[in-house]
């Protein structure tokens, strides 16, 4: 899946409070891993989640190898 970095950040910013923790709990991940998925960079406490970012318009293009977190985030938005 491909998405722009800014689209990914807008999705993250539109999530309800506590969503990072909820996604982490439901997917058995650390909160920092979920934050890294949305553009964070704390790899001491979280892991990388199969993203690669290429320079380009709208913050660059993000190639997502594993869209599990993205799907969960969109489900949370639909429930809000």
VEXDREN-2710 file (C-alpha; in Angstrom, 1 decimal):
% VEXDREN-2710
k/r/px/py/pz
1/UNK/0.0/0.0/0.0
2/UNK/1.2/3.5/-0.7
3/UNK/0.1/6.7/1.1
4/UNK/1.7/10.1/1.4
5/UNK/3.4/10.9/4.7
6/UNK/1.1/13.8/5.3
7/UNK/-1.9/11.6/4.8
8/UNK/-0.6/9.2/7.3
9/UNK/0.1/12.0/9.8
10/UNK/-3.4/13.5/9.3
11/UNK/-4.9/10.0/10.0
12/UNK/-2.9/9.8/13.2
13/UNK/-3.9/13.3/14.2
14/UNK/-7.6/12.6/13.7
15/UNK/-7.6/9.5/16.0
16/UNK/-9.4/9.9/19.3
17/UNK/-7.4/10.3/22.5
18/UNK/-5.9/7.0/23.7
19/UNK/-5.9/5.4/20.3
20/UNK/-2.1/4.7/20.2
21/UNK/-2.5/2.7/23.5
22/UNK/-5.6/0.9/22.3
23/UNK/-4.0/-0.1/19.0
24/UNK/-0.9/-1.3/20.8
25/UNK/-3.0/-3.3/23.3
26/UNK/-5.2/-4.9/20.6
27/UNK/-2.2/-5.8/18.4
28/UNK/0.1/-6.8/21.2
29/UNK/2.7/-4.1/20.3
30/UNK/4.4/-1.4/22.3
31/UNK/3.0/2.1/22.1
32/UNK/6.3/3.4/20.7
33/UNK/6.0/0.8/17.9
34/UNK/2.6/2.2/16.9
35/UNK/3.9/5.8/17.2
36/UNK/6.9/4.8/15.0
37/UNK/4.4/3.5/12.4
38/UNK/2.9/7.0/12.2
39/UNK/6.3/8.8/11.7
40/UNK/7.9/8.5/15.2
41/UNK/11.5/7.5/15.6
42/UNK/12.0/6.0/19.1
43/UNK/13.6/2.7/18.1
44/UNK/15.0/2.3/21.6
45/UNK/11.5/1.5/22.9
46/UNK/9.7/0.6/19.8
47/UNK/10.3/-1.3/16.5
48/UNK/10.1/-0.3/12.9
49/UNK/6.9/-1.6/11.2
50/UNK/7.7/-2.2/7.6
51/UNK/7.5/1.3/6.3
52/UNK/9.8/3.0/3.8
53/UNK/9.6/6.7/3.0
54/UNK/10.6/8.1/-0.3
55/UNK/11.0/11.8/-0.9
56/UNK/8.2/13.3/-2.9
57/UNK/5.1/15.6/-2.8
58/UNK/3.0/16.0/0.3
59/UNK/5.8/14.9/2.7
60/UNK/6.9/12.0/0.6
61/UNK/5.5/8.6/-0.3
62/UNK/5.2/5.9/2.3
63/UNK/5.3/2.3/1.2
64/UNK/3.6/0.2/3.8
65/UNK/4.5/-3.5/3.8
66/UNK/2.2/-4.4/6.7
67/UNK/-1.1/-2.4/6.9
68/UNK/-2.4/-4.0/10.1
69/UNK/-1.9/-0.8/12.2
70/UNK/-3.4/1.3/9.4
71/UNK/-6.5/-0.9/9.2
72/UNK/-6.9/-0.8/13.0
73/UNK/-6.6/3.0/13.0
74/UNK/-9.2/3.4/10.3
75/UNK/-11.6/1.1/12.3
76/UNK/-11.1/3.3/15.3
77/UNK/-12.0/6.4/13.2
78/UNK/-15.1/4.7/11.9
79/UNK/-16.2/3.9/15.5
80/UNK/-15.6/7.5/16.7
END
